[in-house]
Amino acid sequence: MNKKILFVVPDGIGIRNYLYSDLFLKLENQGFQIHLLHNLEPKIIDYVKNERGISLADEQLKKPVESRFQQFLRESSTYARLKYNAKIKQNPTILTNWFKVKNNAFKRVFQIATEVAGATLSSYDGIKYIEELNRLKWKKSAAYKEFKRDLLTIEPDLIFITHQRVSNLEPLCLAAGDLGIKTVTAIFSWDNLPKARLPLRTDFYAVWSDYMKSEMLDYYPEIHQNKVHVVGTPQFDFHFHKDLLQSRSDFATDYGLDVSKKWILFSGDDELTSPHDPKYLEDVVSALESDSQVTVLFRQVPVCSVERYQHILDRFTNVVHIPPKWVKGANWMSFYPLFDDIKLLLNLCYHCEFSINIGSTIGLDFSYFDKPTIFLAYDTEIDKNWSTETVYQFQHFRSFEGLDAVIFANEKDSLKSLLKEVLKAPESFATQKRDWREKIASNRSENLSSSQLTEFLNSLLDN
């Protein structure tokens, strides 16, 4: 009988990173059955099946609700871990990942209680103790029993969770453990581990690189190194699919661009990450306004509207809005990428001279096409709650210390001359971006993440 893998996709993140990748096709070709447990809408599942030509069984994922006491335990341990992580890395910016509740007195009082409790956990053993207590609470819950019944019905040989950030999947992992079913979770992003975003425990962990594996062992010393496997990340595999690229003329026709001009990409951030993002877009567009041979292409964060940038788009003629190809689901919080958005991002990387933004992951995407990225590193205004100085001290940016990986625009006054220099010779800047990328992700053209994952999952089922 063919082996069955249960993929747990708690949200739309798993669509882009896994359902659109070649992973399922490779697993199917090796005879695996794929069963999906998800929170996605039926029309999205149908779209994925048709777009990627894959067959799979699927059903809706239950959404357990943690008790108030469990929430208290989880948030207390999160706060304690952030303090622990900040201490071992000597980086106080890690604590900025603790977002204080505003405009709700009861929730703020509750949060203060978790802060007090978390602050009293002076030892790492104390952190582990309250996390284990929370797991014991889950094991006595109705959710644990329901997941156990579901797993007995589905009968998977292995469970793969597409990202680690969903705390109410803990009872699923516990039920699987009691049934002897191996569990794996992927670590979603290169910035997640310092942020104490590992609320569940699985048997194995799929990470992007040796660098991320080292981080995992630093932040979670109780996890044995043999449980952490380097497999890259499927989201970067697409950059090796040259068949997804358009000609420059076809791309220009699709988006009303002048093929004779140079294009650069300003990739927007959400309001929390970059509250003054529209002003940065204005600075870039204004700095290039006098150069008739350059067009700024603007792409906002997929889950955010373009509204806060609209006055810039209306005012300047040298900026073209190229919106992400995502669709809104029936739920007001749900957004899903179309496969065409992957093609769009690849073509933006391929056809633009460089990207410019506030610390975006798109810098890694551009590096696959040997294109540099400029990180805007000056403040547009005084803001007691946000500054670029703090942003670029975030722990994940230490990954390129000592490397000429990105270009920093440190002053608004010199932005125009810097843009001119990079446009003239982009290959002369960020000369070690490939070294940085290969440090962050193990994807290689000769060894794609989908291949590494397939081999890894096979090895778990063989043992």
HELIX and SHEET records of a PDB file:
HELIX    1   1 ILE A   13  GLY A   14  1                                   2    
HELIX    2   2 ILE A   15  LEU A   19  3                                   5    
HELIX    3   3 LEU A   23  ASN A   29  1                                   7    
HELIX    4   4 PRO A   42  ARG A   52  1                                  11    
HELIX    5   5 ARG A   68  ILE A   88  1                                  21    
HELIX    6   6 PRO A   92  ASN A   97  5                                   6    
HELIX    7   7 ALA A  105  THR A  120  1                                  16    
HELIX    8   8 TYR A  124  LYS A  139  1                                  16    
HELIX    9   9 ALA A  142  ILE A  154  1                                  13    
HELIX   10  10 SER A  167  LEU A  169  5                                   3    
HELIX   11  11 GLU A  170  ASP A  178  1                                   9    
HELIX   12  12 LEU A  193  LYS A  195  5                                   3    
HELIX   13  13 ASP A  210  TYR A  219  1                                  10    
HELIX   14  14 GLN A  225  LYS A  227  5                                   3    
HELIX   15  15 PRO A  234  PHE A  240  5                                   7    
HELIX   16  16 LYS A  242  LEU A  244  5                                   3    
HELIX   17  17 ARG A  248  TYR A  255  1                                   8    
HELIX   18  18 ASP A  277  ALA A  287  1                                  11    
HELIX   19  19 GLU A  307  TYR A  309  5                                   3    
HELIX   20  20 GLN A  310  ARG A  315  1                                   6    
HELIX   21  21 PHE A  339  HIS A  351  1                                  13    
HELIX   22  22 ILE A  362  SER A  367  1                                   6    
HELIX   23  23 THR A  388  VAL A  391  1                                   4    
HELIX   24  24 GLN A  395  PHE A  400  5                                   6    
HELIX   25  25 LEU A  415  LYS A  424  1                                  10    
HELIX   26  26 PRO A  426  SER A  428  5                                   3    
HELIX   27  27 LYS A  433  ILE A  440  1                                   8    
HELIX   28  28 SER A  449  ASP A  462  1                                  14    
SHEET    1   A 7 ALA A  57  GLN A  60  0                                        
SHEET    2   A 7 GLN A  33  HIS A  38  1                                        
SHEET    3   A 7 LYS A   4  VAL A   9  1                                        
SHEET    4   A 7 LEU A 158  ILE A 161  1                                        
SHEET    5   A 7 LYS A 182  ALA A 186  1                                        
SHEET    6   A 7 PHE A 204  VAL A 207  1                                        
SHEET    7   A 7 VAL A 228  VAL A 230  1                                        
SHEET    1   B 6 VAL A 319  HIS A 321  0                                        
SHEET    2   B 6 VAL A 294  ARG A 299  1                                        
SHEET    3   B 6 LYS A 262  SER A 267  1                                        
SHEET    4   B 6 SER A 355  ASN A 357  1                                        
SHEET    5   B 6 THR A 373  LEU A 376  1                                        
SHEET    6   B 6 ILE A 407  ALA A 409  1                                        
SHEET    1   C 2 TRP A 326  LYS A 328  0                                        
SHEET    2   C 2 PHE A 335  PRO A 337 -1                                        
END                                                                             
